[in-house]
């Protein structure tokens, strides 16, 4: 189960349980279309929290300036000239690649499909220019001239169109600065015709593959975080062993007075006291060596419906997926995130729409795409490790992981796999546990300030 707070002045929770489907109908319903806004300020959803109002007044302007500088740094790291909008002009005699031309940094690579298709002329002159590399072609025939070979502007001229096209077919591009993921724009000109096409410059990544066997324990590691709840943890571990004898379980534990756990195939990692939920998630997931991990809370309990194999089947059949959530006691919580980037200085607008979803997965009608799921989910280890869990969030936090992963993680929710939840009982540690577990006003204010600065948001609404 997930507890989310709205962060508004009244402290009330806003929760919409109506199922909002952003899906395509196979019968008669038309697809829901959302037009992205033009660059500029975004519009906050009604009831949103305006985050700048929660900044300390004496630090407000300084925080805004620091955020603006940091946002520009982030923008420089994550954008390139390849994001520029390009248009193909009509009736052009120029032929060139429009997509998929990728080169390794500092490596000479022939530009495919360059050509000129023009009517008869006494002479043909083509100019090709770039900004982050150099161009070269073969030594020309006596009936052609080439200027600028080895430079960023190449001029090829000939009275013979066939010869000119032969030289164009041998033009190569070499980037001059080492960068692992950037791009260049090439300009191709003939008379009054001009075309611009992209060149992606990327260092190929070495694949990281997982040698998985046929047993579920070679596919999946179970991970959890515990704090002052050893009784519940033992119930969880007993239920796991009832259905999965050999599967490895990793526990991150930041209890005030840790208790030893000695069981086979259990890795128990002790943390400094009260470091928080996301710090524990980071620790647990960092030690996973299998392709997938299953996240469970320490007060869950495995049942006959907790079929990890079914979640693995979905992931293996859809290798582009990163996270697949199940249900907790038949409660299939999921949500979509509606995000508008907004104007740079003001920041973006974010709305978490509870029970919002997209379309179903092909071949799996019980599964559909969303942006976030419940605390019971199977995830691709390397994908989640790249996103991580922000250890600044010590108390109630869950949606924030999916916010950080928006655009990086493809998420689905499936109803056919569920896990149980242990009944709540009063015990001697409940008051101490609640003291750390339930966020106070300072925690809420910190979380809002974190969204303002870290996520560059103007406003946020939890629906």
Secondary structure as GFF3:
##gff-version 3
##sequence-region A 1 463
A	DSSP	beta_strand	20	21	.	.	.	ID=ss1
A	DSSP	beta_strand	49	50	.	.	.	ID=ss2
A	DSSP	three_ten_helix	51	54	.	.	.	ID=ss3
A	DSSP	three_ten_helix	57	59	.	.	.	ID=ss4
A	DSSP	alpha_helix	60	78	.	.	.	ID=ss5
A	DSSP	three_ten_helix	81	83	.	.	.	ID=ss6
A	DSSP	beta_strand	94	95	.	.	.	ID=ss7
A	DSSP	beta_strand	102	103	.	.	.	ID=ss8
A	DSSP	beta_strand	109	110	.	.	.	ID=ss9
A	DSSP	beta_strand	115	116	.	.	.	ID=ss10
A	DSSP	beta_strand	124	129	.	.	.	ID=ss11
A	DSSP	beta_strand	133	136	.	.	.	ID=ss12
A	DSSP	beta_strand	144	147	.	.	.	ID=ss13
A	DSSP	beta_strand	153	158	.	.	.	ID=ss14
A	DSSP	alpha_helix	161	168	.	.	.	ID=ss15
A	DSSP	beta_strand	172	175	.	.	.	ID=ss16
A	DSSP	beta_strand	181	190	.	.	.	ID=ss17
A	DSSP	beta_strand	193	202	.	.	.	ID=ss18
A	DSSP	alpha_helix	216	219	.	.	.	ID=ss19
A	DSSP	beta_strand	220	226	.	.	.	ID=ss20
A	DSSP	alpha_helix	230	243	.	.	.	ID=ss21
A	DSSP	beta_strand	249	253	.	.	.	ID=ss22
A	DSSP	beta_strand	266	270	.	.	.	ID=ss23
A	DSSP	alpha_helix	277	286	.	.	.	ID=ss24
A	DSSP	beta_strand	292	295	.	.	.	ID=ss25
A	DSSP	beta_strand	300	301	.	.	.	ID=ss26
A	DSSP	alpha_helix	308	317	.	.	.	ID=ss27
A	DSSP	beta_strand	323	328	.	.	.	ID=ss28
A	DSSP	beta_strand	334	343	.	.	.	ID=ss29
A	DSSP	beta_strand	347	354	.	.	.	ID=ss30
A	DSSP	beta_strand	356	357	.	.	.	ID=ss31
A	DSSP	beta_strand	360	361	.	.	.	ID=ss32
A	DSSP	beta_strand	364	370	.	.	.	ID=ss33
A	DSSP	beta_strand	372	373	.	.	.	ID=ss34
A	DSSP	beta_strand	377	380	.	.	.	ID=ss35
A	DSSP	alpha_helix	381	387	.	.	.	ID=ss36
A	DSSP	alpha_helix	399	404	.	.	.	ID=ss37
A	DSSP	beta_strand	411	421	.	.	.	ID=ss38
A	DSSP	alpha_helix	430	437	.	.	.	ID=ss39
A	DSSP	alpha_helix	441	454	.	.	.	ID=ss40
A	DSSP	beta_strand	457	462	.	.	.	ID=ss41
###
